[in-house]
């Protein structure tokens, strides 16, 4: 992404909470609690998976990747939102705005793809349990995770590199952070190509992975129905419950934001959806996995027992 020589804007004014001054203290408190919870929850998940040999399995390898993504994703935006909350001049320079957009898109895309990979892991675990350790060996797991990261960089580059915008001195972003849709709304140049690229990359980032997840759970349901005992079926479904919950929350928020026509987009609505998408989901993921997962809770009890 490069700035045209004729562009007069070199920094942007973020007015995310400025329109609601009576909510500043509440907003700051909520974002601070959310960010600290994100750091603590995801950091704890990574720590438990690292120290407990029973969690050295493909499922928890991907979960540790997801937690690392959530740590990074929350850190890209939430500290800045805290700093700007009471700032009289919440400006962000163009290079920093560009960097924030690029990193956020890359991390968000990687998480979308990783959730699809985690669905494939559950298909193999439930549909072919006897060969699970062979099919999902360490090399395959590393390759799948690396592919998710690599593909996210390629898809993000498709959005960032062709972006050439004139801002005509408009520099007020009605958002808490720099975000590509908000930036496009400021441009006085033609953004039809950029909007088309967003739609195309959203298909590869959101619709296709989400479709793959749905297909995976059709296969999982078919495999579970072949299990004779009710207890066995319940156990198989329980291993997928956390992943299904995260998929619904993450994909739902992302699709509602990036797949709708921009003519029907509302700045205030978009920025609050973005808060849910970029702040709450990284905090909720470790809670969902730890509260519904016996292995994670067992590892946590072991750590607490050693310290008492």
C-alpha positions as CSV (number, residue, x, y, z in Angstrom):
1,X,0.0,0.0,0.0
2,X,1.5,3.3,-1.0
3,X,0.4,6.9,-0.7
4,X,-0.1,8.8,-3.8
5,X,2.1,12.0,-4.1
6,X,-1.0,14.1,-4.4
7,X,-2.5,12.8,-1.2
8,X,-2.4,15.5,1.5
9,X,-3.3,13.3,4.5
10,X,-0.3,12.1,6.6
11,X,-2.2,11.2,9.8
12,X,-5.7,10.2,10.8
13,X,-7.9,11.3,13.7
14,X,-9.6,8.4,15.3
15,X,-12.9,9.3,17.0
16,X,-14.1,5.9,18.1
17,X,-15.4,7.0,21.6
18,X,-15.2,10.8,21.1
19,X,-18.9,10.8,20.0
20,X,-19.8,9.3,23.4
21,X,-17.8,11.2,26.0
22,X,-20.0,10.0,28.8
23,X,-19.0,6.4,28.0
24,X,-15.2,7.0,28.1
25,X,-14.6,5.7,31.6
26,X,-16.8,2.7,31.0
27,X,-15.3,2.0,27.7
28,X,-11.7,2.2,29.1
29,X,-12.6,-0.1,32.0
30,X,-14.2,-2.7,29.7
31,X,-11.3,-2.6,27.2
32,X,-8.7,-2.9,30.0
33,X,-10.5,-5.9,31.6
34,X,-10.9,-7.5,28.2
35,X,-7.2,-7.0,27.2
36,X,-5.9,-8.3,30.6
37,X,-8.2,-11.3,30.3
38,X,-7.0,-11.9,26.8
39,X,-3.4,-11.9,27.9
40,X,-4.0,-14.0,31.0
41,X,-6.4,-16.6,29.3
42,X,-4.5,-17.2,26.1
43,X,-1.1,-17.1,27.9
44,X,-2.4,-19.7,30.4
45,X,-3.6,-22.0,27.6
46,X,-0.2,-21.8,25.8
47,X,1.6,-22.4,29.2
48,X,-0.5,-25.4,30.1
49,X,-0.2,-27.0,26.7
50,X,3.6,-26.5,26.8
51,X,4.2,-28.0,30.3
52,X,1.7,-30.9,30.2
53,X,2.8,-33.9,28.1
54,X,-0.8,-35.1,27.9
55,X,-1.6,-32.1,25.9
56,X,1.1,-32.6,23.3
57,X,-1.4,-33.8,20.7
58,X,-2.5,-32.3,17.3
59,X,-5.7,-30.8,18.8
60,X,-3.8,-28.9,21.4
61,X,-1.0,-27.9,19.1
62,X,-3.6,-26.1,16.9
63,X,-5.2,-24.7,20.1
64,X,-1.9,-23.2,21.2
65,X,-1.5,-21.6,17.7
66,X,-5.0,-20.2,18.1
67,X,-4.2,-18.7,21.5
68,X,-1.0,-17.2,20.1
69,X,-3.0,-15.6,17.3
70,X,-5.5,-14.2,19.8
71,X,-2.7,-12.7,21.9
72,X,-1.3,-11.0,18.9
73,X,-4.6,-9.9,17.5
74,X,-5.7,-8.3,20.7
75,X,-2.4,-6.6,21.2
76,X,-2.6,-4.9,17.7
77,X,-5.6,-2.8,18.6
78,X,-6.5,-2.8,22.3
79,X,-3.5,-0.9,23.8
80,X,-4.0,1.8,21.2
81,X,-7.7,2.0,22.0
82,X,-6.8,2.5,25.7
83,X,-4.2,5.2,25.0
84,X,-6.6,7.1,22.7
85,X,-9.6,6.8,25.1
86,X,-8.7,10.0,27.0
87,X,-6.4,11.6,24.4
88,X,-7.3,15.1,23.4
89,X,-5.8,14.4,19.9
90,X,-6.1,10.7,19.1
91,X,-4.1,10.9,15.9
92,X,-2.4,8.0,14.2
93,X,0.3,8.5,11.5
94,X,-0.3,7.0,8.1
95,X,2.6,4.4,8.4
96,X,1.2,3.2,11.7
97,X,-2.3,3.1,10.3
98,X,-1.0,1.1,7.4
99,X,0.9,-1.3,9.7
100,X,-2.1,-1.8,11.9
101,X,-4.4,-2.7,9.0
102,X,-1.9,-5.1,7.5
103,X,-1.1,-6.9,10.7
104,X,-4.8,-7.1,11.8
105,X,-5.8,-8.5,8.4
106,X,-3.0,-11.1,8.4
107,X,-3.8,-12.3,11.9
108,X,-7.6,-12.4,11.3
109,X,-7.1,-14.3,8.1
110,X,-4.8,-16.8,9.7
111,X,-7.4,-17.4,12.5
112,X,-10.1,-18.1,9.9
113,X,-7.9,-20.6,8.1
114,X,-6.7,-22.2,11.4
115,X,-10.3,-22.8,12.5
116,X,-10.9,-24.7,9.3
117,X,-7.7,-26.8,9.9
118,X,-9.0,-27.5,13.4
119,X,-12.2,-28.8,11.9
120,X,-10.2,-31.2,9.7
121,X,-8.3,-32.4,12.8
122,X,-11.7,-33.3,14.5
123,X,-12.8,-35.1,11.3
124,X,-9.7,-37.4,11.4
125,X,-9.9,-37.9,15.2
126,X,-13.6,-39.0,15.2
127,X,-13.8,-40.5,11.7
128,X,-10.6,-42.5,11.8
129,X,-9.4,-42.7,15.4
130,X,-7.1,-45.7,14.9
131,X,-5.0,-43.9,12.4
132,X,-5.3,-40.4,14.0
133,X,-1.7,-40.3,15.3
134,X,-0.4,-41.4,11.9
135,X,-2.4,-39.1,9.7
136,X,-2.0,-36.1,12.0
137,X,1.7,-36.5,12.8
138,X,3.9,-33.7,13.9
139,X,5.1,-32.9,10.4
140,X,1.6,-32.7,9.0
141,X,0.5,-30.4,11.9
142,X,3.4,-28.0,11.4
143,X,2.7,-28.0,7.7
144,X,-1.0,-27.2,8.1
145,X,-0.3,-24.4,10.7
146,X,2.5,-22.9,8.5
147,X,0.2,-23.1,5.4
148,X,-2.5,-21.1,7.4
149,X,0.0,-18.4,8.2
150,X,1.5,-18.3,4.7
151,X,-1.9,-18.2,3.0
152,X,-2.9,-15.3,5.3
153,X,0.1,-13.3,4.2
154,X,-0.7,-13.9,0.5
155,X,-4.4,-13.0,0.9
156,X,-3.5,-9.9,2.9
157,X,-1.0,-8.8,0.3
158,X,-3.8,-9.0,-2.3
159,X,-5.7,-6.3,-0.4
160,X,-2.8,-4.1,0.7
161,X,-0.5,-3.9,-2.3
162,X,-3.1,-2.6,-4.9
163,X,-4.5,0.1,-2.5
164,X,-3.9,3.5,-4.0
165,X,-6.1,6.2,-2.4
166,X,-6.6,10.0,-2.6
167,X,-8.0,11.3,0.7
168,X,-8.6,15.0,-0.3
169,X,-7.6,16.2,3.2
170,X,-10.3,14.1,4.8
171,X,-8.6,12.4,7.8
172,X,-11.3,11.6,10.4
173,X,-11.9,7.9,10.9
174,X,-15.0,7.0,12.8
175,X,-13.5,4.0,14.5
176,X,-11.4,2.9,17.5
177,X,-8.6,1.6,15.3
178,X,-7.4,1.9,11.7
179,X,-9.5,-0.5,9.7
180,X,-9.6,-1.0,5.9
181,X,-13.3,-0.4,5.4
182,X,-13.2,2.8,7.4
183,X,-10.2,4.0,5.4
184,X,-11.9,3.3,2.1
185,X,-14.9,5.5,3.2
186,X,-12.5,8.5,3.5
187,X,-11.1,8.1,0.0
188,X,-12.3,10.5,-2.7
189,X,-10.7,8.4,-5.4
190,X,-12.4,5.3,-7.0
191,X,-12.4,2.4,-4.6
192,X,-14.4,-0.1,-6.7
193,X,-11.3,-2.3,-7.3
194,X,-10.5,-2.3,-3.6
195,X,-14.0,-3.3,-2.7
196,X,-14.0,-6.1,-5.3
197,X,-10.7,-7.4,-3.9
198,X,-12.2,-7.3,-0.4
199,X,-15.1,-9.4,-1.7
200,X,-12.8,-11.9,-3.5
201,X,-10.4,-12.3,-0.5
202,X,-13.4,-12.6,1.8
203,X,-14.6,-15.6,-0.2
204,X,-11.3,-17.4,0.2
205,X,-10.9,-16.2,3.8
206,X,-14.5,-16.5,5.2
207,X,-17.0,-18.3,2.9
208,X,-14.8,-21.2,1.7
209,X,-13.2,-22.0,5.1
210,X,-16.7,-21.7,6.7
211,X,-18.1,-24.0,4.1
212,X,-15.2,-26.5,4.7
213,X,-16.1,-26.4,8.4
214,X,-19.7,-27.1,7.8
215,X,-18.8,-30.0,5.5
216,X,-16.4,-31.3,8.1
217,X,-19.2,-31.3,10.7
218,X,-21.5,-33.2,8.4
219,X,-18.8,-35.9,8.1
220,X,-18.3,-35.8,11.9
221,X,-22.1,-36.1,12.5
222,X,-22.2,-39.1,10.1
223,X,-19.2,-40.7,12.0
224,X,-20.8,-40.1,15.4
225,X,-24.1,-41.6,14.4
226,X,-22.2,-44.8,13.6
227,X,-21.1,-45.1,17.2
228,X,-23.3,-47.6,18.9
229,X,-23.2,-46.4,22.6
230,X,-24.9,-43.2,23.6
231,X,-21.9,-42.4,25.9
232,X,-19.5,-42.7,23.0
233,X,-21.6,-40.4,20.8
234,X,-21.8,-37.8,23.6
235,X,-18.0,-38.0,24.2
236,X,-17.4,-37.5,20.5
237,X,-19.7,-34.5,20.2
238,X,-18.2,-33.0,23.4
239,X,-14.8,-32.8,21.8
240,X,-16.2,-30.6,19.1
241,X,-18.4,-28.3,21.2
242,X,-15.8,-25.7,22.0
243,X,-14.6,-25.5,18.4
244,X,-18.2,-25.1,17.1
245,X,-18.8,-22.2,19.6
246,X,-15.7,-20.4,18.5
247,X,-16.5,-20.9,14.8
248,X,-20.0,-19.5,15.2
249,X,-18.8,-16.4,17.1
250,X,-15.7,-15.6,15.0
251,X,-17.1,-16.3,11.5
252,X,-20.4,-14.8,12.3
253,X,-18.9,-11.4,13.3
254,X,-16.4,-11.4,10.4
255,X,-19.0,-12.3,7.7
256,X,-21.5,-9.7,9.0
257,X,-18.7,-7.1,8.7
258,X,-16.9,-7.9,5.5
259,X,-19.5,-9.7,3.3
260,X,-22.3,-7.1,3.3
261,X,-22.6,-4.3,0.7
262,X,-20.8,-1.1,1.7
263,X,-23.9,0.9,0.7
264,X,-25.7,-0.8,3.7
265,X,-22.8,-0.2,6.0
266,X,-23.1,2.0,9.1
267,X,-19.9,3.5,10.6
268,X,-21.2,3.2,14.2
269,X,-22.5,-0.3,13.7
270,X,-19.3,-1.4,12.0
271,X,-17.0,-0.1,14.7
272,X,-18.9,-1.9,17.5
273,X,-19.0,-5.1,15.5
274,X,-15.3,-4.7,15.1
275,X,-14.8,-4.4,18.8
276,X,-16.7,-7.7,19.3
277,X,-14.7,-9.3,16.4
278,X,-11.3,-8.0,17.5
279,X,-11.5,-7.7,21.3
280,X,-14.1,-10.0,22.7
281,X,-13.4,-13.1,20.6
282,X,-9.7,-13.3,21.7
283,X,-10.9,-13.1,25.3
284,X,-13.7,-15.6,24.9
285,X,-11.7,-18.3,23.1
286,X,-9.6,-19.5,26.1
287,X,-12.7,-19.3,28.4
288,X,-14.7,-21.5,25.9
289,X,-11.9,-24.0,25.6
290,X,-11.0,-24.2,29.3
291,X,-14.5,-24.3,30.7
292,X,-15.6,-27.0,28.4
293,X,-12.4,-29.1,28.2
294,X,-11.6,-31.7,30.8
295,X,-8.0,-32.0,29.7
296,X,-7.3,-28.3,30.1
297,X,-9.0,-28.2,33.5
298,X,-7.1,-31.2,34.6
299,X,-3.8,-29.6,33.5
300,X,-4.7,-26.5,35.4
301,X,-5.5,-28.5,38.6
302,X,-2.1,-30.2,38.3
303,X,-0.3,-26.8,38.2
304,X,-2.3,-25.5,41.1
305,X,-1.6,-28.7,43.1
306,X,2.2,-28.3,42.6
307,X,2.1,-24.8,43.9
308,X,0.2,-25.6,47.1
